[in-house]
Amino acid sequence: MDQAESSPSPGQPEPGQPARQGQPAPRPDRHAEREVPALRLEHPVLAGYDGSASSRNALAYAAGLSRRLGRPLLIGTSRKWTIGAVLGGAPAGERLFGTAATVALSVAGGADIVRVHDVAAMKQVVLVADSVSRGWPSGDG
């Protein structure tokens, strides 16, 4: 075997060696503890929202289209100007609860993926909205 075949790619550590400083460590599988259905992410149906009637119609169409095509629906409403307008001109940093409302409604309406800025807070919103709209988990609590 010649050296070109046995050497790691430039910038990569030798096999069995830890990553060098400044290189990202391998990411653990975030879904290892639970089964997550595989989504066909190569071509999701994307939907934006600007508050207009035509935008509302486009969201409804996108939701139906994603179901017919068997593709995930991705919706991004996080901190949008329309949320600020509804909230009386609230700046982007003060639209957390408005974003939470649109994320919850998106999940209840069939969104499979939501694009958000405030990930930790919106994770709770998504978990609860998904449980309410698709059936509460069974348990004692």
N, C-alpha and C positions, 0 to 999 in steps of 0.2 A: 504494500500500500504506500503510495507516495504522500509527501507531507501535505499537499493541497487537500487530500481526502480526509486526513486525520485531524486537521486543525479546525478549531471552532471558527465561526464567522467573526469578522472584525468587530470588536466591542463586546463580544460574548465571553463569559467565563469558560474556563476549561471544564469538561464534563466532571461532575461530582464536586465542583468548587462553588462556594456561595457567590452571589452576584456582587460585583464590585460596587463601592460607594458611588452614588449618583445614578445607579441603574435600578429600575423598579424590581422589586421582588415578585415572583410569580403570584398571581392572584388566586386565592382559594375559591372553590366553587361556592358561590353565595347560596345556591339552592340545594346544597348537598343534604340538608336535614329533611327536606320535604320534596315530594314529587311536584314538579311544575310542568304543566302540559307544554309541549313544544309548540312554539308559534312560528309560522313561516314569515320571518322578518325581512326576507330579501325584498319584498314589495308590499309594505304596509299601505293601507289607504290613509292618506294624510288629510286632516281637516283643520283649518284655521277658523277664527271667528272675529268679526269686526262689529258685531252688534246690529247689523242691518237685517232686514227681512230676507234678503237673498242669501245672506250668510247663514241664517237659521235654516232655510230650505236646503242649502248646501250641506249642512251638518246632518240633517235627516237623510239626505240622499247618500252621503258618505257612509253613514251607519248601515243603511240597507245594502249598499254596494259591498261593504266589507263582509257582511254575512253571506251574500250571494257568492262572492269569490272565495270565501274561506280564508280571507286575509285579516290580520289584526287591524284594528282601527286605532290610529294615533291621533290624539287631540292635544293641542297646545294653547292653553288660555292663560297661563301663568303671568300675572302682573300686567295684563294687556291694558291699553289705554281705555278701552270700553269699560273695564271694571272701575278704573279711576273715575270715569265720567259718571257712572251710576252712583259712585260713592261721593259725589260732589266735588270732583277734582282732586281726589287723593293722589299723592305722589306714589310712584312705583313701590317704594319701601313700606307703604301703609296699605297694601292691597292683599294682605295675607288671608283675611277672612273672606274677601270677595273671590280670591283665587280658590279657596277651599270650597266655596259654594259651587263654582263652575267645575271643579274637579269631581266633586261628589255627583253632580248632575251628569257629567260626562260618563263616569263609571256606571251609574244607574242606567244611562242610555245605551250602554254597550261598548264603551271605549275599552280597549285592551291595554293600551299604553297611554300614559299622560306625560307630557313634557312639562316639568316644573322647575322652579328655582329653589324653593324651600323644601328640600327632599325629606328631611326628618318629619316635619309637620305634615306634609302631604302624604307620606307613607301611612300615617294614622288615618287620614281622611279616606284614602283608597281602601285600606283594610276594612273600615267600618262600612263605607258605601258598598263595597263588594259583598260583604256579609249581609247587609240589609236587602240589597237588590237581588241577590242570587241565593239567599237562604242563610239564616243564622247557623253558626256551628252548634252542634249538639254538645251538651256538657252540663255540669252542675251549676255553673255560674251564670 
